[in-house]
Amino acid sequence: MADIKVGREVIKDVQLVVFDKDGTLTDLYKYWSSMVRFRADLIYRRLHLKEADSMAMQEAMGVDLQSFRLKPQGPVGLKKREVVMQTAIDYLETIGFSDTKQLCTDVFEEVDRHSLSHFDCIIRPIEGLYPLFDFLKKNSCKIAIATTDRTERAQLAMEHLKIADQIDLIVGADMVLNTKPDPEMVNLILSKLNVPRDKAIMVGDAMSDVELGVNAGLKASVGVLSGLATEEELRGVTRHIISSIAEITL
């Protein structure tokens, strides 16, 4: 167990830290804006669209091309892959293309394969990631990830960052019926790792992450200010707020 300092407060006797992935452990915008651009560009080429349509589709999937951020309401980075895909399908419907579900499914799968050769460019660790994981493991604290990404994709990302061997369990949106902020992800993690909920904490940068920890009845839920949620919004749910995981110490 570990006593974990979050800001000025110490959370004692922690056996498990559940992290969100994107925005908490890795650069949120770089990864998802790249994935959305790859998807929109491929659809653009397949259907011979206008460049403006590709940009509008990226906006629809949740990328703010003006501010270079993800939209706080998502859907990309916050909701299941199927929800993000549906926004592309819906946009194509508005410009006269119907029955594009199979096309979009194929494009998303092809982009998954294509992106593997671009991990060096699109997956960047947040400062403080490596020392934090080292400290947690040295103090016999388990590490899990709860992400709206696919489990396999999250596993590949962690392998790319060379920290997969330090992670006890990854649960992606494909492993549950109900994703964040429903407690199902955390309940599955607690069950598989045999950790009581009053010995676990949640760390994430979206409101749904922090609400996940609260809804699951964990010892604490820590909000990270990546830009997805404001400090004021997070304070409505938790008193534990940090700028980045670099502020978590033992």
C-alpha positions in Angstrom: 0.0 0.0 0.0 1.0 3.6 -0.5 0.3 7.0 1.0 -0.2 9.2 -2.0 0.2 13.0 -1.9 -2.2 14.8 -4.3 -1.5 18.5 -4.2 -1.4 19.4 -0.5 -3.5 16.4 0.7 -2.3 12.9 1.5 -4.5 9.9 0.6 -3.5 7.0 2.9 -3.4 3.3 2.4 -3.9 3.1 -1.4 -3.7 -0.3 -2.9 -4.8 0.6 -6.5 -4.7 3.7 -8.7 -7.1 3.6 -11.7 -6.0 6.0 -14.4 -7.8 7.3 -17.5 -5.5 7.0 -20.5 -5.9 10.0 -22.9 -5.2 13.4 -21.4 -4.1 11.8 -18.1 -1.2 9.5 -19.1 -0.8 10.5 -22.8 -1.3 13.7 -24.8 -5.0 13.9 -25.4 -5.1 16.2 -28.4 -2.2 14.8 -30.4 -3.5 11.2 -30.3 -7.2 11.8 -31.0 -6.9 14.7 -33.4 -4.5 12.5 -35.5 -6.9 9.5 -35.4 -9.9 11.7 -36.4 -7.9 13.4 -39.2 -6.8 10.0 -40.6 -10.4 8.8 -40.5 -11.9 11.9 -42.2 -9.2 12.0 -44.8 -9.7 8.4 -45.8 -13.5 8.9 -46.1 -12.8 12.1 -48.0 -10.7 10.1 -50.6 -13.1 7.2 -50.8 -16.2 9.4 -51.5 -14.3 12.2 -53.4 -15.5 14.8 -51.0 -14.6 18.5 -50.8 -11.8 19.4 -48.4 -14.3 21.5 -46.4 -16.3 18.3 -45.8 -13.3 16.5 -44.3 -12.8 19.4 -41.9 -16.4 19.6 -41.0 -16.4 15.8 -40.3 -13.4 16.3 -38.0 -15.4 19.0 -36.1 -18.4 16.7 -35.9 -16.3 13.9 -34.4 -15.1 16.3 -31.7 -12.0 18.1 -32.8 -11.9 21.9 -32.5 -9.7 22.8 -35.4 -9.6 26.5 -34.3 -8.3 26.0 -30.8 -6.4 22.8 -31.4 -8.2 21.0 -28.6 -10.9 18.4 -28.3 -14.4 19.6 -27.6 -15.4 19.2 -24.0 -18.6 17.4 -25.1 -16.7 15.0 -27.3 -17.6 12.6 -28.6 -14.0 11.6 -29.5 -11.9 10.9 -26.5 -14.9 10.7 -24.2 -17.4 8.3 -25.7 -17.3 4.9 -27.3 -16.0 4.3 -30.8 -19.5 3.5 -32.1 -20.7 7.0 -31.0 -17.8 8.7 -32.7 -18.4 6.7 -35.9 -22.1 7.6 -35.8 -21.3 11.3 -35.9 -19.4 10.7 -39.1 -22.3 8.7 -40.6 -24.7 11.4 -39.5 -22.6 14.1 -41.1 -22.3 12.2 -44.4 -26.1 11.9 -44.4 -26.4 15.7 -44.2 -24.4 16.1 -47.4 -26.3 13.4 -49.4 -24.5 10.1 -48.6 -26.7 7.4 -47.1 -26.1 3.9 -45.9 -22.4 4.6 -45.1 -22.1 2.5 -41.9 -20.0 -0.3 -43.6 -17.8 2.3 -45.2 -17.1 4.0 -41.9 -16.6 0.7 -40.2 -14.0 -0.3 -42.8 -12.3 3.1 -42.6 -12.0 3.0 -38.8 -10.5 -0.5 -38.9 -8.0 0.6 -41.7 -7.0 3.6 -39.7 -6.4 1.5 -36.7 -3.9 -0.6 -38.7 -2.4 2.5 -40.4 -1.8 4.3 -37.1 0.4 1.6 -35.7 3.2 2.9 -37.9 2.7 6.4 -36.5 2.7 5.7 -32.8 6.0 7.6 -32.4 4.3 10.8 -33.6 0.8 10.5 -32.1 1.5 8.9 -28.6 3.3 11.1 -26.2 3.6 10.5 -22.5 2.6 13.2 -20.0 5.5 14.6 -18.0 5.8 12.6 -14.7 4.4 9.4 -16.1 7.5 7.2 -15.7 8.6 8.3 -12.2 5.1 8.0 -10.9 4.6 4.5 -12.2 8.0 3.5 -10.8 7.1 4.9 -7.4 3.7 3.1 -7.3 5.2 -0.3 -8.2 8.0 0.1 -5.7 5.4 0.7 -3.0 3.4 -2.4 -4.1 0.5 -0.3 -5.4 -1.4 -1.8 -8.3 -2.1 0.2 -11.5 -5.1 -0.1 -13.8 -6.4 1.8 -16.8 -10.0 2.6 -17.6 -10.4 4.0 -21.0 -13.1 4.7 -23.7 -10.5 3.5 -26.2 -10.5 -0.2 -27.3 -8.6 -2.5 -24.8 -6.3 -3.7 -27.5 -5.5 -0.2 -28.7 -4.8 0.9 -25.1 -2.5 -2.2 -24.6 -0.6 -1.4 -27.8 -0.1 2.2 -26.6 1.2 1.2 -23.2 3.6 -1.3 -24.9 4.8 1.5 -27.1 5.5 3.6 -24.1 7.2 0.6 -22.5 5.1 0.6 -19.3 2.7 -2.3 -20.1 4.6 -4.6 -17.7 3.8 -2.2 -14.8 0.0 -2.2 -15.5 -2.0 -4.8 -13.7 -5.2 -4.5 -15.8 -6.5 -2.4 -18.8 -10.3 -2.2 -19.3 -11.5 -0.5 -22.5 -15.0 0.4 -23.6 -15.3 -2.9 -25.4 -15.1 -4.9 -22.2 -18.2 -3.4 -20.6 -21.8 -2.6 -21.6 -21.8 0.8 -19.9 -18.9 3.1 -20.1 -17.9 6.2 -18.0 -19.3 7.6 -15.8 -21.1 4.3 -15.1 -19.1 2.4 -12.4 -19.0 -0.8 -14.4 -15.4 -0.3 -15.6 -14.1 0.2 -12.0 -16.3 -2.6 -10.6 -14.7 -5.0 -13.1 -11.2 -3.8 -12.2 -11.8 -4.1 -8.5 -13.2 -7.6 -8.9 -10.4 -8.8 -11.1 -7.6 -7.3 -9.0 -9.4 -8.2 -5.7 -9.0 -4.7 -4.2 -11.6 -3.2 -1.9 -13.1 0.1 -3.2 -12.0 2.0 -0.1 -8.4 1.2 -1.0 -8.6 2.5 -4.6 -8.5 5.9 -6.2 -9.4 7.2 -9.7 -7.3 9.7 -11.7 -8.7 11.3 -14.8 -9.1 14.5 -16.8 -12.7 14.4 -17.9 -15.8 15.0 -15.8 -16.8 11.4 -16.7 -13.5 10.1 -15.2 -14.0 11.9 -11.9 -17.7 11.0 -11.8 -16.7 7.4 -12.4 -14.6 7.3 -9.3 -17.4 8.9 -7.3 -20.1 6.6 -8.7 -17.9 3.6 -7.9 -17.5 4.7 -4.3 -13.7 4.8 -4.4 -11.6 6.3 -1.6 -10.9 9.4 -3.8 -11.4 10.7 -7.3 -8.7 13.0 -8.7 -9.3 15.5 -11.5 -6.5 16.5 -13.9 -6.7 19.9 -15.6 -5.9 18.8 -19.2 -8.5 21.2 -20.7 -11.4 18.9 -21.0 -13.0 20.2 -17.8 -12.5 23.4 -16.0 -11.3 23.6 -12.4 -14.7 25.0 -11.4 -16.5 22.1 -13.0 -14.2 19.5 -11.3 -14.6 21.2 -7.9 -18.3 20.4 -8.2 -17.4 16.7 -7.9 -14.1 16.5 -6.1 -11.7 18.5 -3.9 -8.7 16.7 -5.4 -7.6 18.6 -8.4 -4.1 18.8 -10.0 -2.6 20.3 -13.2 -1.0 17.0 -14.2 0.0 13.6 -12.8 3.5 15.1 -12.2 1.9 16.6 -9.0 1.2 13.1 -7.6 3.9 12.0 -5.2 4.4 9.4 -2.5 
